[in-house]
Amino acid sequence: MSQTVQRCDYLLSQLDVLEAESIHIFREVAAEFERPVLLFSGGKDSIVMLRLAQKAFWPAPIPFPVMHVDTGHNFPEVIEFRDRRVAQTGVRLVIASVQDSIDSGRVVEQKGRRASRNRLQTTTLLDAIEEHQFDAAFGGARRDEEKARAKERVVSFRDEFGQWDPKNQRPELWNLFNTKIVQGEHVRVFPLSNWTELDIWDYVRREELELPSIYFAHTRQVFERDGLLLDAETGFANRGDDEPAFEATVRYRTVGDASCTGAVKSSATTLDEVVEEIAATRITERGQTRADDRTSEAAMEDRKKEGYF
């Protein structure tokens, strides 16, 4: 008598593998460090990180606070979403203010048409880490974004000055992370290192995550500078008289300081349309939309060496 044997397919999807890896990283860091913090800006990557942190510790609450390094030059839609999402999640929000750093004399605000507070965030971030004695900071950086981030470890060591040395990184064989630090040092942790922008959007769609409205096509007053469409509504980008504003249908691929974050022309108003658009693009989000990465070939790496995200 023959018997029919049913075979089960235990293969995980690409998103399941990435999710499992990220959850493992969250749990490992929470177990090894005393005062972790999750950097949360209200952008798509930090929204995905927050969901992964929820899954990592469910049904318990997330065992660490979230922190936003606030330049003061934000898109209003993102700040409204940040506060609402934090309230829904029930986590404690720490706000590190660049304006406070300027007022206290810790940093000097740039002047001129291309002035930005983006680089000033480094001092504000390091001061907040020292003030709250955080020893591990989760960040949403991905290796596909930019070449400096591509060479960084998942658990990335920072010395007592908060600086990163790309030539002196710890090996991470077989996903084994070296978490040894002494007082005054800390690590940056990147659970999304192996994700791509398309993975992020696929995960947002699968998990039905809400995003700030500026990630989808909308009508906005913008102006063009160096090939970027910068926001003309908030006034943070220091638009000159020779830079006329015009109305365009755009969306944002990444959310940062409004003075240096460009929009892209788009008609994608739904998750499916955005995923289709991202699948067809051949330019990274930072390469297409971030003025702060265009100051030099090594702009990002130079900032990261100083302690940037």
Backbone bond lengths (Angstrom), bond angles and torsions (degrees), N, CA, C in turn:
res aa  C-N    CA-C-N  psi(-1)  N-CA   C-N-CA  omega(-1)  CA-C   N-CA-C  phi
1 M - - - 1.463 - - 1.530 108.93 -
2 S 1.289 116.27 121.44 1.464 119.81 -177.44 1.520 110.70 -82.51
3 Q 1.308 114.79 146.53 1.457 120.65 178.07 1.528 109.47 -117.56
4 T 1.307 114.78 141.14 1.462 120.17 177.55 1.525 109.06 -93.05
5 V 1.309 115.75 120.95 1.461 120.78 -179.76 1.524 108.75 -100.29
6 Q 1.305 115.79 121.21 1.454 120.24 178.61 1.525 109.78 -84.65
7 R 1.311 115.42 132.15 1.456 120.65 179.88 1.525 109.25 -106.31
8 C 1.310 115.25 135.13 1.466 120.58 179.56 1.525 109.65 -100.21
9 D 1.292 115.89 140.86 1.460 121.37 177.98 1.522 108.75 -94.83
10 Y 1.335 115.53 110.62 1.458 120.00 -177.37 1.528 112.35 -98.95
11 L 1.323 116.76 10.52 1.453 119.67 179.42 1.524 110.27 -69.61
12 L 1.319 115.29 133.95 1.457 120.50 178.42 1.521 109.83 -90.97
13 S 1.310 115.63 150.21 1.456 119.98 175.01 1.525 109.48 -73.74
14 Q 1.330 115.89 167.84 1.461 120.95 177.82 1.523 111.10 -56.23
15 L 1.323 117.23 -44.94 1.463 120.25 -179.24 1.520 111.52 -67.00
16 D 1.331 117.36 -36.70 1.464 120.30 178.63 1.529 111.13 -64.23
17 V 1.328 116.69 -40.24 1.467 120.90 178.56 1.526 110.30 -64.24
18 L 1.326 116.53 -46.72 1.464 120.34 179.64 1.523 111.09 -63.46
19 E 1.320 116.63 -42.01 1.462 120.79 179.18 1.521 110.84 -61.61
20 A 1.333 117.03 -45.53 1.463 121.08 -179.39 1.524 111.27 -62.40
21 E 1.331 116.58 -41.34 1.462 120.45 178.60 1.528 110.90 -62.54
22 S 1.325 116.90 -45.28 1.463 120.93 -178.63 1.527 111.42 -65.59
23 I 1.322 116.96 -40.96 1.463 120.63 178.41 1.528 110.25 -63.12
24 H 1.333 116.55 -40.55 1.471 120.37 176.11 1.526 110.72 -59.06
25 I 1.329 117.15 -42.29 1.470 121.13 -179.52 1.526 110.23 -64.13
26 F 1.325 117.50 -44.65 1.463 120.31 178.42 1.527 111.18 -58.90
27 R 1.315 116.71 -46.53 1.468 120.12 -177.41 1.526 111.40 -67.36
28 E 1.326 116.60 -39.69 1.464 120.66 -179.95 1.525 110.99 -62.82
29 V 1.323 116.30 -45.59 1.465 120.40 -178.33 1.530 110.80 -68.69
30 A 1.320 117.11 -41.04 1.468 120.09 178.74 1.524 111.18 -61.93
31 A 1.334 116.76 -31.91 1.463 120.61 -179.95 1.523 112.35 -78.55
32 E 1.335 117.37 -30.18 1.458 121.25 -172.23 1.532 113.93 -94.30
33 F 1.334 117.51 -23.28 1.461 120.03 -175.12 1.525 110.85 -115.10
34 E 1.324 115.36 155.04 1.458 120.81 -175.29 1.526 112.96 -87.97
35 R 1.347 117.43 -35.84 1.464 120.49 -173.71 1.533 111.71 -135.32
36 P 1.321 117.70 70.70 1.467 118.91 175.80 1.529 110.89 -74.86
37 V 1.325 115.26 161.83 1.462 121.83 173.84 1.520 107.62 -147.10
38 L 1.321 116.29 146.66 1.464 121.45 178.98 1.519 108.47 -106.60
39 L 1.329 116.84 122.60 1.459 121.26 179.18 1.527 108.72 -77.04
40 F 1.332 116.02 119.75 1.465 121.25 -172.32 1.520 109.81 -130.71
41 S 1.331 115.76 113.27 1.460 121.18 -178.45 1.521 112.93 -102.95
42 G 1.337 116.99 -13.40 1.455 120.58 -171.61 1.511 112.16 91.96
43 G 1.347 116.87 4.13 1.458 121.54 175.81 1.518 111.29 -84.09
44 K 1.329 116.41 170.05 1.467 121.19 -172.08 1.525 112.70 -61.95
45 D 1.344 117.90 -39.15 1.463 119.95 -178.28 1.527 111.30 -68.04
46 S 1.327 116.78 -41.78 1.463 118.52 179.18 1.525 111.40 -71.46
47 I 1.329 117.31 -27.56 1.470 120.60 175.24 1.525 110.09 -66.54
48 V 1.335 116.70 -42.58 1.463 120.55 176.41 1.525 110.08 -64.58
49 M 1.338 117.59 -41.77 1.466 120.04 177.89 1.520 111.60 -59.63
50 L 1.318 116.57 -41.24 1.463 120.10 -179.61 1.526 110.52 -63.10
51 R 1.339 117.18 -40.73 1.464 120.00 177.51 1.535 110.51 -64.45
52 L 1.320 117.55 -42.11 1.464 121.07 179.09 1.523 111.18 -63.70
53 A 1.335 116.84 -38.69 1.462 120.37 177.54 1.527 110.52 -65.08
54 Q 1.328 116.73 -39.22 1.465 119.72 176.23 1.525 110.73 -59.74
55 K 1.328 116.32 -45.61 1.463 120.40 -179.06 1.528 111.48 -67.14
56 A 1.324 116.63 -34.72 1.464 120.38 -176.73 1.523 112.05 -63.75
57 F 1.333 117.20 -32.11 1.466 119.76 -173.10 1.530 113.54 -118.46
58 W 1.320 117.10 3.03 1.464 120.95 179.23 1.536 110.31 -60.25
59 P 1.353 118.75 138.67 1.471 128.45 8.60 1.528 114.43 -89.45
60 A 1.331 117.78 4.01 1.465 120.01 175.92 1.531 109.36 -72.95
61 P 1.323 117.62 157.67 1.469 119.53 175.83 1.524 110.98 -71.75
62 I 1.311 116.69 163.14 1.463 121.22 175.75 1.529 108.11 -61.48
63 P 1.338 118.48 125.47 1.475 120.79 -170.14 1.526 115.01 -86.75
64 F 1.321 117.75 21.54 1.460 120.18 178.25 1.530 108.52 -150.82
65 P 1.328 117.42 159.25 1.465 120.24 -180.00 1.524 111.69 -79.87
66 V 1.325 115.65 172.12 1.460 121.68 170.78 1.519 107.78 -113.22
67 M 1.327 116.32 152.09 1.465 120.14 -177.76 1.524 110.12 -134.82
68 H 1.321 115.34 135.87 1.463 121.58 174.76 1.521 108.54 -114.13
69 V 1.334 116.44 121.97 1.461 121.18 172.38 1.524 106.06 -85.33
70 D 1.308 115.87 103.30 1.459 123.64 -167.65 1.527 110.36 -95.59
71 T 1.340 116.45 113.58 1.466 119.88 178.77 1.522 112.14 -74.67
72 G 1.333 116.90 -18.96 1.458 120.24 -172.92 1.514 112.33 85.09
73 H 1.336 116.53 -9.38 1.465 122.36 178.18 1.524 108.89 -110.68
74 N 1.308 114.89 66.03 1.459 120.77 -172.82 1.524 111.61 -107.30
75 F 1.327 115.03 158.31 1.455 120.38 169.35 1.532 107.73 -76.87
76 P 1.323 118.39 126.91 1.474 120.56 -176.58 1.528 113.08 -56.12
77 E 1.328 116.86 -35.51 1.467 119.92 -179.36 1.531 111.53 -61.94
78 V 1.328 115.90 -33.85 1.463 120.10 -177.13 1.529 110.95 -75.15
79 I 1.326 116.89 -41.23 1.470 120.19 179.31 1.525 110.67 -65.39
80 E 1.332 116.48 -40.60 1.465 119.71 177.27 1.518 110.35 -61.36
81 F 1.329 116.16 -42.69 1.464 120.02 179.28 1.528 110.71 -67.05
82 R 1.328 117.44 -42.72 1.470 121.12 179.95 1.521 111.32 -54.24
83 D 1.324 116.09 -50.29 1.460 120.31 -176.90 1.528 111.55 -65.49
84 R 1.322 115.85 -38.88 1.465 119.43 -179.44 1.527 111.03 -69.08
85 R 1.333 117.22 -40.93 1.468 120.14 -178.81 1.529 111.03 -68.42
86 V 1.317 116.96 -38.93 1.466 120.58 177.70 1.525 110.28 -63.10
87 A 1.335 116.53 -42.02 1.465 120.37 179.15 1.524 110.89 -63.80
88 Q 1.336 117.13 -40.24 1.464 120.68 178.96 1.523 111.58 -64.77
89 T 1.322 116.37 -37.66 1.462 120.97 -175.90 1.521 112.26 -79.67
90 G 1.328 116.57 -30.85 1.451 120.27 -179.84 1.514 114.61 84.34
91 V 1.336 117.61 12.72 1.461 119.99 178.24 1.524 109.84 -84.55
92 R 1.324 115.92 160.19 1.464 121.04 177.35 1.523 109.11 -83.91
93 L 1.325 116.37 131.34 1.461 122.05 -179.56 1.519 110.25 -103.21
94 V 1.331 115.76 124.68 1.462 122.69 173.18 1.522 107.17 -105.35
95 I 1.323 117.41 126.79 1.463 121.17 178.56 1.526 108.58 -110.04
96 A 1.330 115.30 119.45 1.465 121.97 175.36 1.526 107.15 -101.69
97 S 1.316 117.55 115.87 1.460 122.22 -169.29 1.525 112.31 -99.23
98 V 1.332 115.96 124.00 1.461 120.70 173.89 1.527 110.05 -65.44
99 Q 1.337 116.89 -35.39 1.466 119.87 178.65 1.525 110.61 -60.50
100 D 1.331 117.29 -39.47 1.468 120.21 176.76 1.528 110.84 -63.25
101 S 1.338 116.77 -37.73 1.466 120.22 177.94 1.521 110.96 -65.10
102 I 1.331 116.74 -37.55 1.468 120.93 177.30 1.524 110.33 -67.27
103 D 1.332 116.27 -46.54 1.467 120.96 -177.56 1.524 112.26 -63.25
104 S 1.332 116.68 -32.91 1.468 120.30 -178.44 1.525 112.77 -86.49
105 G 1.329 117.08 -3.54 1.455 120.64 178.99 1.513 114.79 84.24
106 R 1.323 117.11 8.73 1.465 120.17 179.52 1.526 111.30 -70.49
107 V 1.330 117.24 -31.60 1.462 121.86 177.50 1.523 108.50 -137.12
108 V 1.316 115.48 160.20 1.464 121.53 178.47 1.522 108.24 -114.10
109 E 1.320 115.74 126.51 1.463 119.77 -177.80 1.521 110.69 -69.95
110 Q 1.325 115.44 138.32 1.455 120.99 178.58 1.527 110.57 -69.78
111 K 1.323 115.22 155.23 1.459 121.45 178.20 1.528 109.22 -119.87
112 G 1.316 115.42 160.92 1.452 119.59 176.04 1.510 113.10 104.42
113 R 1.326 114.88 175.34 1.454 121.46 -174.33 1.519 112.17 -62.32
114 R 1.329 117.43 -38.66 1.464 121.08 -176.38 1.524 112.98 -97.51
115 A 1.311 116.33 19.10 1.464 120.12 179.14 1.524 110.55 -62.85
116 S 1.321 115.51 140.53 1.462 121.13 -179.97 1.521 108.98 -146.61
117 R 1.307 115.63 150.07 1.464 120.67 175.69 1.525 111.92 -93.38
118 N 1.312 116.70 5.25 1.457 119.82 -173.96 1.523 112.13 -58.83
119 R 1.324 117.11 -49.54 1.467 120.12 -177.19 1.527 111.62 -69.76
120 L 1.341 116.87 -26.11 1.460 120.10 -179.60 1.524 112.07 -66.14
121 Q 1.335 116.45 -18.63 1.463 119.91 -179.44 1.522 112.59 -60.44
122 T 1.330 116.82 -26.86 1.466 120.02 -176.53 1.522 111.29 -58.81
123 T 1.335 116.62 -49.86 1.465 120.43 -179.78 1.521 110.82 -63.44
124 T 1.328 116.63 -42.71 1.465 120.64 179.54 1.523 110.94 -61.94
125 L 1.328 116.54 -42.82 1.464 121.06 178.91 1.524 111.29 -62.83
126 L 1.328 117.28 -48.37 1.463 120.36 -178.10 1.523 111.56 -65.39
127 D 1.335 117.10 -37.28 1.467 120.11 177.19 1.525 110.97 -63.98
128 A 1.339 116.48 -40.87 1.467 120.10 -179.67 1.525 110.90 -67.67
129 I 1.325 117.15 -39.68 1.467 120.40 177.63 1.525 110.26 -61.60
130 E 1.329 116.37 -41.41 1.468 119.95 179.09 1.530 111.26 -69.58
131 E 1.334 116.85 -43.03 1.464 120.40 -177.86 1.526 111.85 -61.76
132 H 1.326 116.47 -43.96 1.466 120.66 -176.68 1.526 112.79 -92.97
133 Q 1.342 116.24 -1.16 1.465 122.32 178.19 1.533 112.21 58.78
134 F 1.332 115.62 37.93 1.458 119.38 175.16 1.525 109.12 -70.69
135 D 1.328 116.89 135.48 1.464 119.64 179.10 1.528 112.93 -110.30
136 A 1.330 117.20 -5.44 1.464 121.61 175.48 1.520 108.24 -150.03
137 A 1.321 116.65 130.46 1.466 121.27 -179.63 1.522 109.26 -122.73
138 F 1.337 116.08 115.94 1.463 121.02 176.77 1.529 109.43 -75.97
139 G 1.325 116.70 128.27 1.457 121.59 177.18 1.517 110.87 -123.40
140 G 1.329 116.10 158.86 1.461 120.87 -175.68 1.515 114.84 -95.85
141 A 1.340 117.86 16.62 1.466 120.24 -178.84 1.523 110.93 -64.90
142 R 1.337 114.93 145.41 1.464 121.83 177.88 1.527 109.24 -125.35
143 R 1.311 116.76 150.10 1.461 120.63 -176.23 1.521 112.92 -70.47
144 D 1.326 117.98 -20.46 1.467 119.20 -178.96 1.523 112.09 -81.58
145 E 1.330 117.54 -8.78 1.459 120.69 -174.72 1.522 113.25 -72.73
146 E 1.348 115.78 -44.01 1.455 119.49 -168.55 1.524 108.40 -162.33
147 K 1.333 117.64 149.27 1.464 120.83 -171.02 1.524 113.34 -65.00
148 A 1.341 118.80 -31.22 1.461 119.71 177.41 1.523 110.50 -67.35
149 R 1.328 116.11 -38.43 1.458 119.49 178.27 1.526 111.62 -72.48
150 A 1.328 116.72 -23.86 1.459 119.99 179.63 1.522 111.86 -68.67
151 K 1.332 117.48 -24.94 1.464 120.03 -176.84 1.534 112.69 -95.28
152 E 1.326 117.31 0.92 1.466 120.10 -175.42 1.522 111.92 -90.62
153 R 1.318 116.38 146.69 1.453 122.58 179.07 1.533 110.94 -73.61
154 V 1.333 115.90 164.57 1.465 120.82 175.59 1.525 109.76 -65.44
155 V 1.332 116.70 -49.33 1.464 122.05 173.41 1.521 106.30 -103.41
156 S 1.323 115.64 104.22 1.463 121.84 -168.47 1.528 110.10 -106.52
157 F 1.307 115.49 118.60 1.467 122.05 -174.52 1.527 111.80 -72.49
158 R 1.330 115.91 139.09 1.467 123.40 172.20 1.526 108.80 -123.97
159 D 1.335 116.16 134.08 1.463 119.64 -177.50 1.526 111.28 -76.82
160 E 1.328 116.25 -171.93 1.469 120.03 -175.65 1.523 112.72 -66.41
161 F 1.334 117.32 -14.06 1.463 121.30 176.21 1.531 111.67 -98.59
162 G 1.326 116.70 4.40 1.457 121.13 -179.74 1.509 114.01 78.54
163 Q 1.325 117.55 12.41 1.453 121.28 -173.34 1.527 111.92 -94.76
164 W 1.329 114.66 156.30 1.465 123.28 -178.81 1.515 109.60 -115.41
165 D 1.333 116.65 131.46 1.460 122.09 177.11 1.524 108.38 -111.17
166 P 1.338 118.31 104.04 1.471 120.07 -176.83 1.522 113.47 -64.34
167 K 1.339 118.02 -17.71 1.462 120.99 -179.83 1.532 112.15 -91.93
168 N 1.314 116.83 -0.55 1.462 120.41 -178.13 1.524 109.09 -135.07
169 Q 1.340 115.41 68.06 1.456 120.91 -178.18 1.527 110.71 -109.11
170 R 1.306 114.48 153.34 1.456 120.17 -177.20 1.530 110.80 -83.76
171 P 1.335 117.57 139.63 1.473 119.68 177.49 1.525 111.22 -68.05
172 E 1.331 116.23 149.92 1.467 121.57 178.82 1.527 109.11 -131.92
173 L 1.325 115.44 63.56 1.457 120.67 -179.85 1.520 110.18 -73.46
174 W 1.328 116.40 137.88 1.462 123.27 176.79 1.533 112.32 54.64
175 N 1.327 116.58 33.62 1.468 121.53 179.43 1.524 112.79 58.32
176 L 1.325 116.30 32.11 1.461 121.55 173.21 1.523 107.89 -97.37
177 F 1.330 116.53 122.33 1.459 121.35 -171.99 1.525 110.69 -105.66
178 N 1.322 115.83 132.77 1.461 121.92 176.82 1.526 108.01 -86.18
179 T 1.311 116.41 109.49 1.467 121.18 -175.50 1.524 112.62 -106.30
180 K 1.318 117.60 14.49 1.462 120.67 -177.04 1.528 111.08 -77.66
181 I 1.312 115.77 123.28 1.462 121.52 174.03 1.522 108.19 -141.10
182 V 1.330 115.80 163.73 1.459 120.87 173.84 1.516 108.07 -112.01
183 Q 1.318 116.88 170.34 1.458 121.08 -176.95 1.531 110.69 -57.77
184 G 1.323 115.38 133.92 1.457 121.30 -178.95 1.515 113.03 99.76
185 E 1.328 117.07 -23.07 1.462 121.07 176.30 1.529 109.44 -91.81
186 H 1.321 116.31 164.62 1.459 120.10 173.50 1.522 108.89 -154.39
187 V 1.313 116.19 175.71 1.463 120.87 177.28 1.518 109.42 -126.64
188 R 1.315 115.53 151.89 1.460 122.37 166.83 1.522 106.67 -102.55
189 V 1.300 116.57 138.34 1.463 121.28 -175.56 1.525 108.52 -123.09
190 F 1.331 116.42 130.95 1.461 121.29 -174.49 1.530 110.72 -121.83
191 P 1.328 117.07 86.42 1.474 120.66 -178.38 1.526 113.79 -64.91
192 L 1.343 116.91 -18.80 1.465 120.71 -177.83 1.526 112.29 -100.12
193 S 1.320 117.71 15.51 1.464 120.86 -174.81 1.522 113.09 -51.01
194 N 1.321 117.18 -42.33 1.464 121.09 -173.88 1.527 113.56 -93.33
195 W 1.321 116.99 4.89 1.459 121.08 176.72 1.525 109.35 -84.85
196 T 1.325 116.08 157.17 1.457 122.03 171.13 1.527 108.89 -112.15
197 E 1.315 115.82 169.92 1.465 119.29 177.26 1.525 110.71 -58.86
198 L 1.341 116.18 -38.91 1.463 119.56 179.05 1.527 111.00 -66.41
199 D 1.340 117.29 -38.26 1.468 120.27 175.98 1.529 110.81 -59.66
200 I 1.325 115.94 -42.41 1.468 120.34 -179.84 1.524 110.25 -59.21
201 W 1.329 116.11 -47.88 1.463 119.30 -178.31 1.524 111.77 -68.40
202 D 1.332 117.56 -36.95 1.469 120.07 175.92 1.530 110.59 -62.21
203 Y 1.331 115.83 -38.88 1.472 120.00 -179.59 1.527 110.67 -70.32
204 V 1.320 116.57 -40.98 1.467 120.28 176.14 1.522 110.25 -57.66
205 R 1.329 115.61 -42.33 1.469 120.04 179.39 1.525 111.02 -67.21
206 R 1.332 117.03 -44.31 1.465 119.74 -178.34 1.520 112.35 -65.22
207 E 1.338 115.91 -41.03 1.461 120.73 -177.02 1.525 112.79 -86.76
208 E 1.331 116.41 -4.48 1.467 122.42 -179.57 1.531 110.76 56.03
209 L 1.326 115.05 48.27 1.459 120.88 -179.24 1.527 110.54 -82.64
210 E 1.297 115.58 139.99 1.467 120.52 176.15 1.526 109.08 -81.01
211 L 1.332 116.49 142.37 1.455 122.94 178.21 1.523 109.79 -126.57
212 P 1.338 117.70 158.00 1.466 119.42 172.50 1.524 110.81 -57.62
213 S 1.304 116.51 147.21 1.466 121.50 -172.66 1.521 113.05 -64.03
214 I 1.343 118.83 -22.95 1.467 119.44 -175.74 1.528 112.50 -72.34
215 Y 1.331 118.18 -8.19 1.462 120.55 174.47 1.526 112.25 -75.15
216 F 1.326 116.34 -9.51 1.460 120.99 -179.41 1.527 109.55 -117.64
217 A 1.320 115.72 157.56 1.460 121.07 -174.34 1.525 111.47 -58.86
218 H 1.324 115.05 133.59 1.455 121.99 178.73 1.527 107.94 -155.55
219 T 1.302 116.47 165.70 1.458 121.34 179.25 1.522 109.23 -89.45
220 R 1.343 116.65 131.38 1.463 121.10 -175.88 1.526 109.59 -149.00
221 Q 1.322 115.70 148.32 1.454 121.64 171.98 1.532 108.62 -79.30
222 V 1.331 116.29 121.47 1.460 121.75 -179.13 1.525 109.11 -133.70
223 F 1.329 115.51 170.34 1.460 120.73 170.91 1.523 108.09 -143.30
224 E 1.320 116.20 158.36 1.460 120.42 -175.18 1.519 111.14 -100.49
225 R 1.346 114.65 133.29 1.466 121.25 175.06 1.529 108.30 -144.96
226 D 1.302 116.38 122.01 1.471 121.96 178.35 1.527 111.93 53.98
227 G 1.323 116.19 35.99 1.452 120.06 178.08 1.513 114.98 83.39
228 L 1.341 117.66 -0.21 1.460 121.95 178.55 1.523 110.25 -103.67
229 L 1.323 116.23 146.27 1.460 121.62 173.78 1.524 107.74 -97.19
230 L 1.332 116.25 101.11 1.459 121.34 -177.39 1.523 110.76 -95.68
231 D 1.316 115.21 154.86 1.456 121.78 -176.65 1.524 111.11 -69.97
232 A 1.326 116.05 132.99 1.462 121.28 178.66 1.519 111.99 -108.04
233 E 1.326 117.72 1.75 1.462 120.65 -174.63 1.523 112.89 -91.34
234 T 1.335 117.50 -39.14 1.465 119.81 -176.15 1.524 112.57 -80.35
235 G 1.339 117.70 -25.09 1.457 121.16 -179.18 1.514 114.53 84.27
236 F 1.324 118.46 2.80 1.459 121.19 -176.69 1.531 113.14 -77.61
237 A 1.329 117.75 -18.34 1.466 120.67 -173.78 1.527 113.42 -89.26
238 N 1.335 118.36 5.61 1.471 122.43 174.81 1.532 111.97 53.15
239 R 1.314 115.97 55.78 1.467 120.99 -178.59 1.519 110.74 -66.18
240 G 1.337 115.56 132.71 1.452 121.08 179.14 1.519 112.09 -86.77
241 D 1.341 115.98 167.48 1.463 120.60 179.78 1.524 111.77 -64.61
242 D 1.328 116.52 -24.29 1.462 120.74 -179.79 1.528 112.38 -91.73
243 E 1.332 116.23 12.87 1.464 121.39 179.11 1.529 108.66 -121.74
244 P 1.324 117.22 81.91 1.465 120.31 -174.89 1.528 112.24 -66.20
245 A 1.317 115.28 140.26 1.466 120.79 176.28 1.522 109.40 -84.34
246 F 1.314 115.03 148.41 1.462 119.99 176.93 1.523 108.48 -148.13
247 E 1.306 115.04 160.98 1.460 120.70 -178.15 1.525 109.49 -90.86
248 A 1.329 115.92 134.46 1.463 120.65 179.83 1.520 109.54 -145.84
249 T 1.319 114.75 156.62 1.463 120.76 174.58 1.521 107.59 -93.73
250 V 1.317 116.08 112.15 1.463 121.44 -171.38 1.527 109.88 -137.76
251 R 1.320 114.64 170.10 1.454 121.81 167.11 1.523 107.58 -146.15
252 Y 1.329 116.26 167.91 1.464 121.20 -179.72 1.523 109.81 -108.49
253 R 1.336 115.90 132.39 1.464 120.75 176.36 1.522 110.84 -85.50
254 T 1.322 116.48 -27.47 1.456 121.65 179.33 1.521 107.82 -141.60
255 V 1.315 116.24 152.50 1.463 121.28 -177.47 1.522 108.54 -117.33
256 G 1.319 116.04 123.62 1.458 120.85 178.41 1.512 109.60 -149.90
257 D 1.321 115.87 -153.76 1.455 121.59 176.57 1.529 108.47 -60.02
258 A 1.326 116.75 127.57 1.466 120.83 -175.24 1.520 112.59 -64.48
259 S 1.333 117.48 -18.04 1.462 120.16 -178.79 1.522 112.71 -75.55
260 C 1.341 117.84 -18.59 1.469 119.47 -174.83 1.522 113.35 -136.15
261 T 1.324 117.67 12.46 1.460 121.36 179.92 1.520 109.57 -107.94
262 G 1.320 116.17 119.99 1.452 121.03 -176.77 1.517 112.74 -94.38
263 A 1.321 114.62 156.17 1.464 121.77 174.53 1.521 109.24 -97.23
264 V 1.317 115.96 166.61 1.463 121.39 175.23 1.523 108.27 -122.89
265 K 1.320 116.25 143.96 1.457 119.44 175.78 1.517 109.01 -67.21
266 S 1.313 115.86 131.92 1.462 119.45 -174.22 1.519 109.68 -161.58
267 S 1.321 114.87 151.79 1.464 121.15 173.37 1.521 110.83 -115.79
268 A 1.358 116.72 11.12 1.467 121.48 -175.74 1.526 110.10 -78.41
269 T 1.315 116.59 111.27 1.465 121.22 -178.09 1.521 113.05 -110.07
270 T 1.333 117.45 -5.31 1.464 121.43 -179.71 1.523 109.60 -126.79
271 L 1.326 116.00 164.31 1.461 120.40 178.41 1.524 111.34 -59.88
272 D 1.314 117.10 -43.21 1.464 120.27 -179.64 1.522 111.07 -60.97
273 E 1.314 117.13 -40.74 1.465 120.65 -179.56 1.525 111.27 -69.16
274 V 1.337 117.24 -37.34 1.464 120.16 177.67 1.524 110.32 -66.36
275 V 1.335 117.38 -44.26 1.466 121.16 178.63 1.528 110.31 -59.06
276 E 1.316 116.75 -43.13 1.467 120.74 178.27 1.524 110.91 -62.89
277 E 1.316 116.64 -39.92 1.465 121.42 179.93 1.529 111.17 -66.76
278 I 1.338 117.04 -44.60 1.463 121.25 -179.60 1.528 110.89 -65.61
279 A 1.322 117.12 -37.81 1.461 120.74 -179.51 1.523 111.76 -62.65
280 A 1.324 116.84 -26.35 1.465 120.82 -176.56 1.525 113.29 -93.68
281 T 1.334 118.07 -15.37 1.462 119.86 -175.38 1.521 111.22 -78.47
282 R 1.328 116.22 152.38 1.462 121.99 179.16 1.526 111.62 -122.62
283 I 1.325 116.96 12.35 1.463 122.31 178.92 1.520 108.20 -118.81
284 T 1.332 117.14 132.51 1.459 119.69 179.95 1.521 110.40 -65.83
285 E 1.323 115.69 157.27 1.460 119.61 -177.44 1.525 112.05 -62.75
286 R 1.332 117.33 -40.95 1.459 119.25 179.54 1.526 110.57 -71.72
287 G 1.319 117.29 -37.57 1.454 119.98 178.46 1.515 112.86 -63.36
288 Q 1.329 116.11 -31.41 1.458 120.15 -177.25 1.519 113.21 -88.77
289 T 1.349 117.93 -26.11 1.465 118.32 -166.39 1.521 116.07 -128.69
290 R 1.335 120.53 -3.36 1.461 119.70 -173.67 1.527 111.72 -113.51
291 A 1.336 115.68 112.38 1.459 120.86 179.70 1.521 111.70 -67.80
292 D 1.339 118.14 -29.85 1.462 120.87 -177.31 1.521 112.29 -67.60
293 D 1.336 118.38 -19.65 1.460 121.13 178.31 1.524 112.32 -88.89
294 R 1.326 117.19 -0.44 1.462 120.60 -176.38 1.522 113.23 -103.68
295 T 1.325 117.21 2.11 1.463 119.21 -177.67 1.524 111.85 -69.00
296 S 1.344 117.21 -28.53 1.463 121.90 175.65 1.517 108.30 -162.61
297 E 1.338 116.39 169.89 1.457 120.90 179.18 1.524 111.60 -63.82
298 A 1.335 115.88 -30.18 1.468 120.44 -177.04 1.524 111.70 -110.10
299 A 1.332 117.49 27.41 1.463 120.85 -174.10 1.525 112.25 -57.34
300 M 1.326 117.48 -48.46 1.456 120.64 -178.48 1.524 111.39 -66.27
301 E 1.333 116.96 -44.67 1.467 119.54 -178.58 1.523 111.05 -63.10
302 D 1.322 117.05 -39.82 1.466 119.97 178.45 1.522 110.86 -61.54
303 R 1.331 117.00 -42.27 1.464 120.10 179.43 1.522 111.13 -67.37
304 K 1.328 116.31 -39.94 1.462 119.45 -179.04 1.526 111.40 -66.29
305 K 1.314 117.70 -35.42 1.465 120.33 177.22 1.525 110.95 -60.91
306 E 1.337 116.03 -31.53 1.463 120.61 -179.53 1.528 112.54 -80.01
307 G 1.349 116.88 -15.32 1.459 119.54 179.81 1.507 114.53 123.20
308 Y 1.350 116.87 7.84 1.465 121.56 179.64 1.526 110.02 -64.26
309 F 1.322 116.20 169.16 1.464 122.45 -174.45 1.532 111.67 -53.45
